[in-house]
Amino acid sequence: MAKYCILLVMGVVALGCRNHGKNNSWVAVYPGLGTNSSPRLADLTGDGVPDVVMGAGKNEWVASDTAVIALDGQNGNLLWQVAAPNQVVGSALFLEVTGDGIKDVFIGGRSAFMVGIDGHTGKLLWKYDPSKDTTGVLKFAHYCFFNPQTIPDQTGDGIPDLLVANGGNAAAFPNSNQFRDPGVLMVINSKTGEIIAAAAMPDGRETYQSPVVHDFAGNNNPEIIIGTGGETIGGNLYRCSLAAVLTGNLSGAKALHYTGGHGFIAPPVLADLTGDGTLDIVANNQGGIVFAFDGRSDSLLWSLTVPGTEASSSLAVGYFNDDEVPDFFGQYAVGVWPDNKGARQIAIDGQNGHILKEFALGCTGFFSPIAWDFDQDGFDEVLMSVNDYNCTGIFVTDIEHYLAIFDMQDGNVRPFTERKEVKNLSSTPWLGDMDEDGFLDVVYCVQANTSKIIEFFGMAVLRHESRYRIQAPSDWGGYMGTTGDGIFRKKSRLPQ
């Protein structure tokens, strides 16, 4: 393990050094840990600079006393840490519930771990306890919690509450329906952790998807987009109402699409593709198919099949051509995990689902792309991790990682960071201006190379302050978007 940690430190000390003279870059190294979580930012110290919160952990099924970490945004120093019985794979949701003016943290992970954390002190506000179930549904909810979302107050305390999905069983056999209990949507009191309601997936299938919540009709009746199925098990993409979840019965949920052999794993995204003022629904199926559905009628707008690939990551949303319709960018692994043979990165026209530009860099990675107009030409570019290695399978030792900028206008790929002998399995970067000095910051995570790509033996969290000037926040600057809810809110690309 010491060897991997030394290599990790050597691999990251030079990263983040390209700045404009005011060096606000930093690196925080954690030996023995890794992450499948993505950084989320909120000011937890009250100093005006957002701090970094993310999930972490040791190898799967191993407990860790450093499974949720909060880092000072100014210098990367550890503010607090929280223990967990397994990896914390979710990304943080911020919501103030204690009344101290500091956002609190809500995050979940494997082994049915879901907590509320005082953002200022790091002390637990509550922890999910299935023994307190009064719904009769949570007998299934002992697997993984995914990213929570806020919903309107359900308890009368004036504080929004939480909707979260629980599901999946890493111990289940591929291509088998055994040991695959139904996924569950549940509503949780954000202040106390009390289970308000829970409802099992209507098709009885597992879920690995973080839900997206939106009031499509604008009538104070929030709806939920949630997918079922897995990597080798077919599933549905559902649209249901929050009201149905509160009754504990999703039998009336509408199936937008069923796909056999592969489910819907990566979170969907919402964006207005038709110009009618209603957000539409775009989702990757794990079998390498992108679907777009009309948010008003649920009819299929278009689909795009990327043959011979799998899609385990979400889409980035931006403007990649010269019309007013938001476009998409996705990463697709060639072959079947763990025997992947490469990766394809595809920019998709949001108007019709046609391919705008295609790239073929690197190999396996479950991270998602983000978007921003790096060169200020009126078109967005994409920032994404690249794991470059020989693509021979799960046992590899020669990975080189870098962050790359994909430019759809000239078809070029430009390095944003240097190549280093590290890897990134499934952590999506965050970008924005942390200290409001007019220069772009990127926060991201890398891990030590080992003989097995999914193993954890050390990680580093980095803040890279670049030379790119930034005048406005990105519309898709992190996992599940800038606001972490899967919604693209920019109605028009003008003015730039």
Secondary structure, DSSP 8 states (H G I E B T S, - for coil): -HHHHHHHHHHHTTTT---SSS---EEEEEET-B-S---EEE-SSSSSS-EEEEE-BSSTT--EEEEEEEE-TTT--EEEEEEESS---S--EEE--SSSSS-EEEEEETTTEEEEE-TTT--EEEE--GGG--SS-TTS--SEE---EEE--SSSSSS-EEEEEEE--TTS-TT--TT----EEEEE-TTT--EEEEEE-TT--------EEE-TTSSS--EEEEE---SSS-EEEEEEEHHHHHHT--TT-EEEEEESS----S--EEE-SSSSSS-EEEEEETTTEEEEE-TTT--EEEEEE-TTEE--S--EEE--SSSSS-EEEEEEEEEETTEEEEEEEEEE-TTT--EEEEE----------EEE-TT-SSS-EEEEEEEES----S--S--EEEEEEE-TTT--EEESS--BSEE-SS---EEE-SSSSSEEEEEEEEEE--SSTT--SEEEEEEEEEEEE-SS--SB-STTSTTSSSB-----S---
